[in-house]
Amino acid sequence: MPKVKVRNNNVDAALRVFKKKCSETLWDYKQKEYYVPRSEKRRLAKQAAVARFKRKRQDNDRRNKF
């Protein structure tokens, strides 16, 4: 379990740091919460790749416009 020191009674900043440290652990937990078949994983990975490509293409179009 990650530990965070509270400095200058700033609990909000310490909580933010704690959540950042725990985010990977929580993500792994959520991913393992239920079984996902290989075909579903491949489909989701493909969707993510297409979305990344579209974002990158849109960003390049925006830059080349000016």
Secondary structure as UniProt FT lines:
FT   TURN            8..9
FT   HELIX           11..31
FT   HELIX           38..65
//
